[in-house]
Amino acid sequence: MNNKLTAAMYLAAILPASSVLSAEATTRPNILLIIDDDMGFSDLGCYGSEIKTPNLDRLAANGLRFTQFYNCARCWPTRSSIMTGYYAPQTGADPNRGDGTYVPWTKTIPQMLKPLGYRTYQSGKWHVYATGCNSAHNGGFDRAYDSAQGWLLYTPFYHALDGKMLPRAKPEDGYFVDQAVGNYMIDFLSEHYAQHADQPFLPIWHSSARTIR
């Protein structure tokens, strides 16, 4: 949602497909990836923080907790590494080439999962220079809400739905980026259950600490 990955943490939770999907999809798990910006691991209650983070603590209680985590110190190289599995200098993302492309052999997570039958969704700050595109939708996600200006909480001038620019929000619109990112992801998953319940899914939620905690 809002976002520098200067002190980042991401949680990946693999959910049994049988708990939410029909029998046809039970051979492939659903995968949930949350990128929670501007946090160090010691900011989480499950690691002893005095800050209350009950939602993240519940995820940790039913998953794995790691004792080491490394990032690339800035948002776009770290996201590029998460999305491709390669260090950012290998893919042309650090230093930022600025042309919206990785090296030709690079693939992103949704591009790798699509042949396996997955539906993929992204909501939040994109800021990833992925194979020949500048938007999550063009980078392989089936549905995507991109918000690039995390510091403009109420009036972003760049945000896009499925690769198409949306009008700039006005103060009187009641827009708030954290709420918008969460609402779009809920819409995507609701649509998934209504129209694609026989397929496993990968939602990637670029969140902020103030919202998901």
TASULJO-V49442 format. One record per pair of residues at least 24 apart in sequence whose C-alpha atoms are under 10 Angstrom apart, sorted by sequence separation. I is the first residue (numbers start at 1). J is the second residue. If there is no record, write none. Layout:
i: (I;I)
j: (J;J)
//
This chain:
i: (10;11;41;83;84;85;106;107;118;119;120;121;122;123;124;125;135;136;137;138;139;152;153;154;181;182;9;10;11;41;83;84;106;124;125;135;136;137;138;152;153;181;182;9;10;41;82;83;84;102;105;106;110;114;124;135;136;137;151;153;181;8;9;10;41;81;82;83;84;100;101;102;103;104;110;113;114;135;136;137;150;153;181;8;9;41;80;83;84;100;101;102;103;104;108;111;112;113;114;135;149;150;178;7;8;9;10;40;100;101;102;103;110;111;134;135;178;182;5;7;8;9;10;99;100;101;102;109;110;111;133;147;177;178;182;5;6;7;8;9;10;98;99;100;101;102;108;109;110;177;178;3;4;5;6;7;8;9;96;97;100;101;107;108;109;110;178;179;3;4;5;6;7;8;96;99;100;101;107;108;126;147;178;1;2;3;4;5;6;7;9;99;100;125;147;178;1;2;3;4;5;9;93;99;100;124;145;146;1;2;93;98;145;38;92;93;144;145;37;91;92;101;123;146;91;145;91;122;144;145;121;143;144;143;145;35;143;144;11;83;143;13;79;80;82;83;84;142;143;12;13;15;35;79;80;81;83;84;11;12;15;79;80;143;11;13;14;33;76;79;80;143;13;75;76;77;78;79;80;12;13;75;76;77;11;12;75;76;77;125;11;75;76;124;11;124;11;124;125;123;124;123;124;150;10;122;123;144;147;9;123;124;143;144;145;146;8;9;123;124;141;7;8;9;122;123;141;7;8;121;122;123;141;7;8;121;6;7;8;123;5;6;7;8;122;5;6;7;8;121;5;6;7;120;121;4;5;6;120;4;5;8;119;3;4;5;121;3;4;5;6;10;120;5;119;4;5;119;118;119;118;119;120;121;122;123;124;125;126;117;118;119;120;121;122;123;124;125;117;118;119;120;121;122;123;124;125;116;117;118;119;120;121;122;123;124;125;116;117;118;119;120;121;122;123;124;31;113;114;28;30;113;114;28;29;30;31;32;33;35;113;28;35;110;25;110;25;109;110;110;109;3;4;83;1;2;3;1;2;3;1;3;1;79;3;1;2;3;1;2;3;4;1;2;3;4;1;2;3;1;2;1;2;2;1;56;58;53;55;56;57;53;55;56;53;54;55;53;54;53;52;51;44;43;45;30;31;32;33;34;35;36;37;38;39;44;29;30;31;32;33;34;35;36;37;38;39;43;22;28;29;30;31;32;33;34;35;36;37;38;39;21;25;26;28;29;30;31;32;33;34;35;36;37;38;20;24;25;26;27;28;29;30;31;32;33;34;35;36;37;23;24;25;26;34;35;36;2;21;22;23;24;25;36;1;2;21;22;24;25;36;1;20;21;22;36;1;20;21;22;34;1;2;21;1;20;21;1;17;17;18;17;16;17;14;12;10;10;10;8;9;8;3;1;2;3;4;1;2;3;1;2;3;1;2;1;2;2;1)
j: (34;35;65;107;108;109;130;131;142;143;144;145;146;147;148;149;159;160;161;162;163;176;177;178;205;206;34;35;36;66;108;109;131;149;150;160;161;162;163;177;178;206;207;35;36;67;108;109;110;128;131;132;136;140;150;161;162;163;177;179;207;35;36;37;68;108;109;110;111;127;128;129;130;131;137;140;141;162;163;164;177;180;208;36;37;69;108;111;112;128;129;130;131;132;136;139;140;141;142;163;177;178;206;36;37;38;39;69;129;130;131;132;139;140;163;164;207;211;35;37;38;39;40;129;130;131;132;139;140;141;163;177;207;208;212;36;37;38;39;40;41;129;130;131;132;133;139;140;141;208;209;35;36;37;38;39;40;41;128;129;132;133;139;140;141;142;210;211;36;37;38;39;40;41;129;132;133;134;140;141;159;180;211;35;36;37;38;39;40;41;43;133;134;159;181;212;36;37;38;39;40;44;128;134;135;159;180;181;37;38;129;134;181;75;129;130;181;182;75;129;130;139;161;184;130;184;131;162;184;185;162;184;185;185;188;79;187;188;56;128;188;59;125;126;128;129;130;188;189;59;60;62;82;126;127;128;130;131;59;60;63;127;128;191;60;62;63;82;125;128;129;192;63;125;126;127;128;129;130;63;64;126;127;128;63;64;127;128;129;177;64;128;129;177;65;178;66;180;181;180;181;181;182;208;69;181;182;203;206;69;183;184;203;204;205;206;69;70;184;185;202;69;70;71;184;185;203;70;71;184;185;186;204;71;72;185;71;72;73;188;71;72;73;74;188;72;73;74;75;188;73;74;75;188;189;73;74;75;189;74;75;78;189;74;75;76;192;75;76;77;78;82;192;78;192;78;79;196;196;197;198;199;200;201;202;203;204;205;206;198;199;200;201;202;203;204;205;206;199;200;201;202;203;204;205;206;207;199;200;201;202;203;204;205;206;207;208;200;201;202;203;204;205;206;207;208;118;200;201;116;118;201;202;117;118;119;120;121;122;124;202;118;125;201;117;202;118;202;203;204;204;124;125;204;123;124;125;124;125;126;125;127;126;206;147;146;147;148;147;148;149;150;148;149;150;151;149;150;151;150;151;151;152;153;153;209;213;209;211;212;213;210;212;213;211;212;213;212;213;213;213;213;209;209;213;199;200;201;202;203;204;205;206;207;208;213;199;200;201;202;203;204;205;206;207;208;209;213;193;199;200;201;202;203;204;205;206;207;208;209;210;193;197;198;200;201;202;203;204;205;206;207;208;209;210;193;197;198;199;200;201;202;203;204;205;206;207;208;209;210;197;198;199;200;208;209;210;177;196;197;198;199;200;211;177;178;197;198;200;201;212;178;197;198;199;213;179;198;199;200;212;180;181;200;181;200;201;182;198;199;200;200;200;201;202;204;205;206;207;208;209;209;206;205;206;207;208;206;207;208;207;208;209;208;209;209;210;211;211)
//
